[in-house]
């Protein structure tokens, strides 16, 4: 198994779940709530989130030595994050503690269809400039998995440079704030071994319209590229082969939160364990499919012991 560092955010998540007041209108917006009203909801669910802690959970359940690097505070929400990491056996000794600020916190409104609106106060989770890339020298990771650093391109550059100096490989799932720095982002891509983006994000990096075209152009920068397109599946390119991927299975969605984290970390969990490119894509799809059937980004994460079934995946020639 591999030693994997998950770099990114950690938050306390509080889900508010209701089956009538949280309906949506035809324009895709929540129904209006009357000012001053008191609204009874059906259920409250507490969890922890953040792309990096969700990914770290996948790696740990797969049997990898997993280290989380991010920033929290000494408060109840931070204690919840630490407890969740401890339950999974994830190394939290490289966490940085911020002062005079709270741990990141999200309130998530979930509709009956599983769609959600997330209200987030980033707090300490956005203090990526407090993290020290030199810590990688003590860890000596095989892989660095990076979710969004909220557009902190300087910190990204420092971590990528340090990782490469240690011969670590990098998987990167950039967020919308990284995509706003297109030229700087493209400048980082030659250091990236595996790039994961959705179709909309890919269009912000390179020109193109189809999944094949977008993935092929991103492949000029990175040896492994995965471009997803929701229910339409994905295109995945390696140096040897290109695959068109369908849905692992059609299932009811309870909560879409963490689906992307589950796909990306599922791929790397399998790939870094020595599975083939195709097998890793199947595991990624299975992990993401499982996660959306539960409330929270971690509850449905599967282990390497789960038996997988066949799915639509075709080589593109």
KEKE-3310 file (N, C-alpha, C; in steps of 0.2 Angstrom, whole numbers, plus 5000, padded with zeros to 4 digits):
npx = (5004:5001:5009:5000:4996:4983:4978:4970:4954:4945:4930:4916:4900:4883:4868:4852:4837:4822:4806:4796:4795:4807:4806:4808:4807:4801:4812:4823:4826:4826:4810:4803:4806:4797:4800:4804:4797:4795:4801:4798:4809:4813:4824:4840:4857:4873:4890:4907:4916:4923:4935:4947:4947:4937:4942:4954:4948:4943:4955:4961:4951:4954:4966:4978:4992:4988:4988:4982:4983:4979:4970:4963:4954:4955:4942:4924:4920:4932:4937:4927:4931:4944:4941:4934:4944:4952:4945:4945:4959:4968:4982:4984:4994:5000:4991:4988:4985:4974:4973:4962:4951:4938:4935:4931:4914:4899:4882:4870:4856:4845:4836:4821:4825:4838:4846:4856:4858:4872:4878:4892:4904:4920:4931:4945:4948:4951:4964:4976:4989:4995:5000:5015:5025:5037:5035:5032:5044:5046:5037:5038:5029:5021:5011:5003:4988:4977:4964:4954:4962:4956:4960:4973:4986:5000:5003:4999:5009:5021:5019:5017:5030:5038:5034:5037:5051:5053:5050:5037:5021:5007:4990:4977:4962:4956:4947:4934:4940:4953:4952:4949:4961:4968:4980:4990:4986:4987:5001:5004:5001:5010:5016:5007:5001:4989:4974:4959:4943:4927:4916:4912:4922:4934:4932:4935:4949:4954:4951:4937:4923:4917:4918:4928:4937:4940:4947:4957:4965:4968:4976:4988:4995:4995:4998:4988:4971:4955:4939:4923:4905:4893:4878:4880:4892:4909:4925:4941:4958:4974:4992:4991:4978:4961:4946:4928:4916:4901:4887:4889:4879:4861:4854:4845:4847:4852:4860:4870:4882:4900:4901:4910:4922:4923:4924:4936:4945:4943:4947:4961:4964:4963:4971:4984:4986:4990:4981:4974:4972:4959:4952:4953:4946:4933:4932:4932:4920:4911:4913:4909:4895:4890:4892:4883:4871:4869:4868:4879:4897:4905:4900:4895:4907:4917:4926:4942:4938:4926:4915:4915:4904:4901:4901:4896:4909:4920:4933:4940:4944)
npy = (4994:5012:5028:5041:5059:5069:5084:5099:5105:5105:5103:5106:5098:5102:5095:5099:5092:5090:5086:5093:5107:5111:5110:5113:5126:5128:5134:5129:5134:5135:5134:5149:5156:5162:5178:5179:5168:5152:5137:5120:5106:5090:5082:5083:5081:5077:5079:5077:5086:5093:5092:5086:5079:5070:5063:5057:5048:5039:5034:5028:5018:5010:5004:5011:5021:5035:5053:5068:5085:5100:5115:5118:5124:5126:5121:5116:5111:5108:5098:5088:5086:5080:5069:5061:5059:5051:5040:5033:5030:5040:5049:5064:5072:5082:5093:5110:5123:5136:5153:5164:5162:5152:5134:5128:5128:5121:5123:5113:5112:5100:5093:5083:5076:5074:5084:5099:5114:5123:5132:5140:5144:5148:5149:5143:5133:5139:5144:5141:5146:5145:5132:5121:5117:5110:5101:5089:5083:5076:5067:5060:5056:5044:5049:5064:5070:5083:5093:5108:5123:5135:5144:5148:5150:5152:5144:5131:5130:5129:5118:5108:5109:5105:5092:5086:5087:5077:5066:5062:5058:5067:5070:5080:5089:5103:5118:5130:5142:5141:5139:5151:5157:5155:5154:5153:5141:5132:5133:5125:5112:5103:5097:5088:5072:5065:5072:5078:5084:5092:5093:5106:5113:5109:5116:5129:5128:5124:5125:5118:5107:5094:5080:5071:5079:5089:5082:5076:5088:5092:5082:5084:5091:5083:5066:5057:5059:5064:5067:5072:5071:5072:5063:5059:5052:5049:5054:5046:5047:5038:5036:5025:5021:5026:5028:5027:5031:5025:5026:5018:5012:5014:5024:5029:5046:5052:5062:5073:5078:5077:5068:5070:5070:5057:5050:5055:5052:5038:5033:5035:5028:5015:5015:5018:5007:4997:4993:4991:5004:5004:4996:5004:5015:5010:5007:5020:5025:5016:5020:5033:5031:5024:5034:5044:5038:5040:5051:5064:5066:5055:5043:5033:5029:5016:5001:4992:4979:4977:4969:4972:4975:4973:4987:5000:5003:5008:5005:5018:5021)
npz = (5000:4999:5004:5007:5006:5010:5005:5010:5014:5030:5038:5049:5046:5046:5043:5038:5036:5027:5022:5016:5018:5012:4998:4980:4967:4950:4944:4950:4962:4980:4989:4995:5011:5024:5031:5048:5052:5060:5056:5056:5055:5049:5052:5060:5055:5060:5054:5047:5035:5020:5006:5007:5019:5017:5006:5012:5020:5011:5007:5018:5022:5012:5015:5015:5021:5028:5028:5034:5029:5034:5040:5056:5071:5089:5094:5097:5084:5078:5086:5082:5069:5072:5079:5069:5060:5068:5071:5058:5058:5053:5050:5060:5064:5057:5056:5056:5068:5069:5076:5085:5076:5070:5067:5050:5045:5040:5035:5028:5017:5013:5000:4996:4984:4985:4981:4986:4995:5001:5015:5019:5031:5030:5038:5048:5039:5027:5028:5021:5019:5030:5031:5029:5016:5019:5028:5021:5019:5030:5030:5017:5006:4994:4986:4983:4986:4981:4984:4982:4986:4988:4979:4982:4974:4976:4987:4982:4972:4979:4987:4976:4970:4981:4983:4971:4971:4980:4974:4974:4968:4960:4962:4957:4960:4955:4961:4959:4962:4959:4946:4941:4940:4927:4918:4928:4933:4922:4922:4932:4929:4922:4933:4938:4940:4939:4934:4938:4933:4930:4916:4914:4921:4914:4902:4906:4907:4895:4877:4869:4866:4866:4878:4874:4866:4875:4886:4878:4875:4888:4891:4885:4894:4906:4911:4915:4914:4919:4914:4920:4918:4925:4925:4912:4912:4910:4902:4902:4901:4898:4896:4888:4885:4881:4889:4889:4901:4909:4920:4936:4942:4942:4954:4969:4975:4990:4995:4987:4991:4992:4981:4970:4977:4982:4970:4964:4975:4976:4964:4965:4977:4973:4961:4966:4974:4965:4956:4939:4927:4921:4931:4942:4938:4939:4952:4957:4952:4958:4972:4972:4968:4979:4990:4987:4991:5005:5019:5020:5017:5020:5025:5016:5010:5002:5006:5001:5001:4996:4984:4967:4954:4936:4924:4913:4902:4890:4878:4869:4853)
capx = (5000:5005:5008:4996:4994:4977:4979:4964:4950:4941:4924:4910:4894:4877:4863:4845:4833:4815:4803:4790:4797:4813:4805:4811:4802:4803:4818:4828:4828:4822:4804:4804:4804:4794:4804:4801:4794:4798:4800:4800:4812:4812:4830:4847:4862:4880:4895:4912:4917:4930:4937:4953:4946:4933:4947:4958:4944:4943:4962:4962:4947:4957:4972:4984:4994:4985:4990:4978:4986:4974:4970:4957:4955:4954:4935:4921:4920:4939:4937:4923:4935:4949:4938:4932:4950:4955:4941:4948:4966:4971:4987:4982:4999:5002:4986:4989:4979:4973:4971:4957:4946:4935:4935:4926:4907:4894:4875:4868:4849:4844:4829:4819:4828:4845:4850:4857:4862:4877:4880:4898:4909:4926:4935:4952:4949:4954:4970:4981:4996:4998:5003:5022:5027:5043:5033:5032:5051:5046:5032:5040:5023:5021:5006:5000:4981:4976:4958:4954:4965:4953:4963:4980:4991:5007:5004:4999:5015:5026:5018:5019:5037:5041:5032:5041:5058:5053:5048:5030:5016:5002:4983:4974:4955:4955:4941:4932:4944:4959:4950:4949:4968:4969:4987:4994:4984:4990:5008:5005:4998:5015:5018:5002:5001:4982:4970:4951:4939:4921:4916:4912:4929:4938:4931:4938:4956:4956:4946:4934:4916:4915:4922:4934:4941:4943:4951:4963:4969:4971:4981:4994:4999:4995:4998:4981:4966:4948:4934:4917:4900:4887:4874:4883:4898:4916:4931:4947:4964:4980:4996:4990:4971:4956:4940:4922:4913:4894:4885:4891:4872:4856:4852:4842:4852:4850:4864:4875:4888:4905:4902:4916:4928:4923:4926:4943:4949:4942:4952:4968:4965:4964:4977:4990:4987:4992:4975:4974:4968:4951:4949:4953:4940:4927:4931:4930:4913:4907:4913:4905:4888:4889:4892:4877:4865:4870:4869:4886:4902:4910:4896:4895:4914:4918:4933:4945:4935:4919:4915:4912:4901:4903:4898:4897:4916:4922:4939:4939:4949)
capy = (5000:5018:5033:5047:5065:5073:5091:5103:5108:5101:5107:5102:5099:5100:5094:5101:5088:5091:5083:5097:5114:5112:5109:5118:5128:5126:5137:5126:5137:5133:5138:5155:5155:5169:5181:5179:5162:5147:5131:5114:5102:5083:5079:5086:5076:5080:5075:5081:5086:5095:5088:5082:5074:5065:5059:5054:5043:5033:5031:5024:5012:5005:5001:5015:5025:5041:5059:5074:5091:5106:5119:5119:5128:5122:5122:5109:5108:5105:5092:5083:5084:5076:5062:5058:5056:5046:5034:5030:5029:5044:5053:5071:5076:5088:5098:5117:5126:5143:5156:5169:5160:5145:5129:5129:5126:5122:5121:5110:5111:5094:5092:5076:5073:5074:5091:5103:5121:5123:5138:5139:5149:5144:5150:5141:5129:5143:5147:5137:5149:5143:5125:5121:5111:5107:5095:5083:5080:5071:5061:5057:5053:5042:5053:5070:5072:5090:5096:5115:5127:5141:5149:5150:5147:5152:5138:5126:5130:5127:5110:5104:5109:5101:5085:5083:5086:5071:5060:5060:5059:5072:5070:5087:5091:5110:5120:5136:5148:5139:5140:5158:5159:5150:5154:5150:5134:5128:5132:5119:5105:5098:5093:5084:5065:5063:5078:5076:5090:5090:5096:5114:5115:5108:5122:5135:5128:5123:5126:5112:5106:5087:5077:5068:5085:5093:5077:5076:5094:5092:5076:5087:5093:5078:5059:5054:5065:5061:5073:5069:5075:5070:5057:5057:5048:5052:5051:5045:5046:5037:5036:5019:5020:5030:5025:5031:5028:5026:5025:5012:5009:5020:5023:5035:5050:5055:5068:5073:5080:5072:5063:5071:5068:5050:5048:5056:5048:5031:5031:5035:5023:5009:5015:5018:5000:4993:4991:4994:5010:5002:4994:5010:5019:5006:5008:5027:5025:5012:5023:5039:5029:5022:5039:5048:5035:5041:5058:5065:5064:5049:5037:5028:5027:5009:4999:4988:4973:4977:4966:4976:4972:4976:4993:5002:5006:5006:5008:5023:5020)
capz = (5000:4998:5009:5004:5010:5008:5007:5008:5019:5035:5041:5052:5042:5049:5038:5039:5031:5028:5016:5013:5018:5008:4991:4975:4962:4943:4942:4953:4969:4986:4991:4999:5018:5026:5036:5055:5053:5063:5052:5059:5050:5051:5055:5059:5055:5061:5050:5045:5028:5017:5001:5009:5024:5013:5002:5017:5023:5006:5007:5024:5021:5007:5018:5014:5026:5026:5032:5032:5030:5033:5046:5060:5077:5095:5096:5096:5077:5077:5090:5078:5064:5074:5081:5063:5057:5073:5069:5052:5058:5048:5054:5060:5067:5053:5056:5059:5072:5068:5082:5084:5071:5071:5062:5045:5047:5034:5036:5022:5017:5008:4997:4995:4979:4986:4979:4992:4996:5006:5018:5022:5034:5029:5045:5048:5033:5021:5030:5018:5019:5037:5030:5027:5012:5021:5032:5017:5020:5036:5028:5011:5003:4988:4982:4986:4984:4982:4982:4981:4991:4988:4974:4984:4969:4979:4992:4978:4968:4984:4988:4970:4969:4986:4982:4965:4974:4984:4969:4975:4962:4962:4959:4958:4959:4957:4963:4955:4963:4955:4939:4940:4938:4921:4916:4933:4934:4917:4923:4937:4927:4920:4939:4940:4936:4938:4934:4938:4933:4927:4909:4914:4923:4909:4897:4909:4906:4888:4872:4867:4867:4868:4883:4871:4864:4881:4889:4874:4876:4895:4891:4883:4900:4912:4908:4916:4914:4919:4914:4921:4915:4929:4923:4906:4913:4910:4898:4905:4896:4901:4891:4884:4883:4883:4891:4890:4906:4910:4927:4939:4943:4943:4961:4972:4978:4996:4996:4982:4994:4992:4976:4967:4982:4982:4963:4964:4980:4974:4959:4968:4982:4969:4957:4970:4977:4960:4951:4932:4925:4921:4938:4946:4936:4941:4959:4958:4951:4964:4978:4971:4968:4986:4994:4986:4994:5012:5021:5022:5012:5022:5027:5010:5007:5003:5007:4996:5002:4993:4978:4962:4948:4929:4923:4906:4901:4884:4876:4864:4848)
cpx = (5004:5004:5005:4994:4988:4978:4973:4960:4947:4936:4920:4904:4888:4871:4856:4841:4826:4812:4797:4792:4803:4812:4808:4806:4805:4809:4824:4830:4823:4816:4806:4802:4802:4798:4801:4798:4798:4796:4802:4803:4812:4818:4836:4852:4869:4885:4901:4913:4923:4933:4943:4952:4941:4938:4951:4954:4944:4950:4963:4958:4950:4964:4978:4986:4992:4986:4986:4982:4981:4974:4963:4958:4953:4947:4931:4920:4927:4939:4933:4927:4941:4946:4936:4938:4953:4951:4943:4955:4970:4976:4985:4987:5002:4997:4989:4983:4979:4971:4966:4952:4943:4936:4930:4920:4902:4887:4872:4860:4848:4837:4827:4823:4836:4850:4851:4859:4866:4879:4886:4902:4916:4931:4942:4953:4952:4961:4976:4988:4999:5002:5010:5023:5033:5041:5033:5039:5051:5041:5035:5035:5025:5016:5004:4993:4979:4969:4959:4958:4963:4957:4970:4985:4998:5008:5004:5006:5021:5025:5019:5027:5041:5040:5036:5048:5059:5051:5041:5026:5010:4995:4980:4967:4954:4948:4940:4937:4951:4958:4950:4956:4971:4976:4991:4992:4987:4998:5009:5004:5004:5018:5013:5002:4994:4978:4963:4948:4932:4921:4916:4919:4934:4938:4934:4946:4958:4950:4943:4927:4914:4920:4929:4939:4944:4948:4958:4968:4972:4977:4988:4998:5000:4995:4991:4976:4959:4943:4927:4911:4893:4884:4877:4889:4904:4920:4937:4953:4970:4985:4995:4983:4967:4949:4934:4918:4906:4893:4887:4884:4868:4853:4849:4847:4849:4853:4870:4882:4894:4906:4908:4922:4929:4925:4934:4947:4949:4946:4959:4969:4966:4970:4984:4991:4989:4987:4976:4970:4961:4948:4949:4947:4933:4926:4929:4923:4909:4907:4909:4897:4886:4888:4885:4870:4865:4870:4876:4891:4906:4906:4896:4902:4915:4925:4935:4942:4928:4920:4912:4909:4903:4899:4900:4904:4919:4928:4937:4945:4949)
cpy = (5006:5023:5039:5053:5068:5080:5095:5105:5103:5105:5102:5104:5097:5100:5095:5097:5089:5089:5087:5104:5116:5110:5115:5120:5126:5129:5135:5130:5134:5137:5144:5154:5162:5172:5181:5173:5157:5140:5125:5109:5095:5080:5083:5080:5079:5076:5080:5081:5090:5090:5083:5077:5068:5060:5055:5048:5037:5030:5026:5018:5007:5002:5005:5019:5032:5047:5064:5080:5097:5110:5119:5123:5123:5124:5116:5107:5105:5098:5086:5081:5079:5069:5058:5055:5051:5039:5030:5029:5033:5049:5061:5075:5082:5093:5105:5120:5133:5146:5162:5168:5153:5140:5130:5125:5127:5119:5119:5109:5105:5094:5085:5072:5072:5080:5095:5110:5121:5130:5137:5145:5146:5144:5147:5136:5132:5145:5142:5140:5148:5136:5126:5115:5107:5101:5089:5080:5075:5065:5057:5053:5050:5046:5059:5071:5078:5091:5104:5118:5134:5146:5151:5147:5147:5145:5132:5125:5127:5120:5106:5104:5105:5093:5082:5082:5079:5065:5058:5062:5063:5070:5076:5087:5098:5112:5127:5142:5147:5140:5147:5161:5154:5149:5151:5142:5130:5127:5127:5112:5101:5094:5088:5077:5063:5070:5076:5083:5088:5094:5104:5117:5115:5114:5128:5134:5127:5124:5119:5112:5099:5085:5074:5074:5088:5088:5077:5082:5094:5087:5079:5090:5087:5071:5056:5060:5061:5067:5070:5074:5072:5063:5054:5053:5052:5050:5051:5043:5044:5037:5030:5019:5025:5026:5030:5027:5030:5026:5018:5008:5015:5019:5029:5039:5053:5062:5068:5075:5075:5067:5064:5069:5061:5047:5048:5052:5040:5029:5031:5030:5016:5009:5015:5011:4995:4991:4994:5001:5009:5000:5000:5015:5016:5007:5015:5028:5022:5016:5030:5037:5027:5029:5043:5045:5036:5049:5059:5063:5058:5043:5032:5026:5020:5007:4994:4981:4972:4974:4970:4972:4976:4983:4995:5006:5003:5009:5012:5023:5026)
cpz = (5000:5004:5005:5008:5006:5010:5005:5015:5024:5038:5045:5048:5047:5044:5041:5034:5032:5021:5013:5013:5013:5000:4987:4970:4955:4941:4945:4960:4974:4987:4995:5006:5020:5032:5043:5057:5057:5059:5055:5054:5053:5054:5055:5059:5055:5057:5050:5037:5026:5012:5003:5015:5021:5009:5006:5019:5018:5006:5013:5024:5016:5009:5017:5020:5024:5031:5029:5034:5029:5040:5049:5066:5083:5097:5095:5089:5075:5080:5086:5072:5066:5076:5075:5060:5062:5072:5063:5052:5054:5053:5054:5063:5063:5052:5059:5062:5071:5075:5080:5078:5072:5065:5057:5047:5041:5037:5029:5022:5011:5006:4997:4990:4980:4984:4986:4990:5002:5008:5022:5025:5034:5035:5043:5042:5027:5022:5027:5018:5026:5036:5027:5023:5014:5025:5028:5017:5025:5034:5022:5008:4996:4983:4987:4983:4986:4980:4982:4987:4991:4984:4977:4980:4972:4983:4987:4975:4973:4986:4982:4970:4975:4985:4976:4967:4978:4980:4971:4969:4965:4958:4961:4956:4960:4958:4958:4956:4960:4948:4937:4938:4932:4920:4922:4934:4929:4918:4928:4934:4925:4926:4941:4936:4935:4939:4934:4938:4929:4920:4909:4916:4918:4904:4900:4908:4899:4884:4870:4869:4870:4874:4880:4869:4870:4885:4885:4875:4883:4895:4888:4889:4906:4909:4909:4917:4914:4919:4915:4919:4918:4926:4916:4906:4913:4904:4902:4901:4901:4895:4886:4881:4885:4884:4891:4895:4907:4918:4930:4940:4944:4950:4964:4975:4984:4997:4991:4985:4994:4986:4972:4971:4982:4975:4963:4968:4979:4969:4961:4973:4978:4965:4961:4974:4971:4955:4944:4932:4925:4927:4942:4945:4939:4948:4961:4957:4956:4970:4978:4971:4975:4990:4993:4989:5002:5013:5023:5017:5014:5023:5022:5007:5008:5004:5001:4996:4998:4986:4973:4957:4941:4928:4915:4905:4895:4881:4869:4859:4843)
residu = (UNK:UNK:UNK:UNK:UNK:UNK:UNK:UNK:UNK:UNK:UNK:UNK:UNK:UNK:UNK:UNK:UNK:UNK:UNK:UNK:UNK:UNK:UNK:UNK:UNK:UNK:UNK:UNK:UNK:UNK:UNK:UNK:UNK:UNK:UNK:UNK:UNK:UNK:UNK:UNK:UNK:UNK:UNK:UNK:UNK:UNK:UNK:UNK:UNK:UNK:UNK:UNK:UNK:UNK:UNK:UNK:UNK:UNK:UNK:UNK:UNK:UNK:UNK:UNK:UNK:UNK:UNK:UNK:UNK:UNK:UNK:UNK:UNK:UNK:UNK:UNK:UNK:UNK:UNK:UNK:UNK:UNK:UNK:UNK:UNK:UNK:UNK:UNK:UNK:UNK:UNK:UNK:UNK:UNK:UNK:UNK:UNK:UNK:UNK:UNK:UNK:UNK:UNK:UNK:UNK:UNK:UNK:UNK:UNK:UNK:UNK:UNK:UNK:UNK:UNK:UNK:UNK:UNK:UNK:UNK:UNK:UNK:UNK:UNK:UNK:UNK:UNK:UNK:UNK:UNK:UNK:UNK:UNK:UNK:UNK:UNK:UNK:UNK:UNK:UNK:UNK:UNK:UNK:UNK:UNK:UNK:UNK:UNK:UNK:UNK:UNK:UNK:UNK:UNK:UNK:UNK:UNK:UNK:UNK:UNK:UNK:UNK:UNK:UNK:UNK:UNK:UNK:UNK:UNK:UNK:UNK:UNK:UNK:UNK:UNK:UNK:UNK:UNK:UNK:UNK:UNK:UNK:UNK:UNK:UNK:UNK:UNK:UNK:UNK:UNK:UNK:UNK:UNK:UNK:UNK:UNK:UNK:UNK:UNK:UNK:UNK:UNK:UNK:UNK:UNK:UNK:UNK:UNK:UNK:UNK:UNK:UNK:UNK:UNK:UNK:UNK:UNK:UNK:UNK:UNK:UNK:UNK:UNK:UNK:UNK:UNK:UNK:UNK:UNK:UNK:UNK:UNK:UNK:UNK:UNK:UNK:UNK:UNK:UNK:UNK:UNK:UNK:UNK:UNK:UNK:UNK:UNK:UNK:UNK:UNK:UNK:UNK:UNK:UNK:UNK:UNK:UNK:UNK:UNK:UNK:UNK:UNK:UNK:UNK:UNK:UNK:UNK:UNK:UNK:UNK:UNK:UNK:UNK:UNK:UNK:UNK:UNK:UNK:UNK:UNK:UNK:UNK:UNK:UNK:UNK:UNK:UNK:UNK:UNK:UNK:UNK:UNK:UNK:UNK:UNK:UNK:UNK:UNK:UNK:UNK:UNK:UNK:UNK:UNK:UNK:UNK:UNK:UNK:UNK:UNK:UNK:UNK:UNK:UNK:UNK:UNK:UNK)
# end
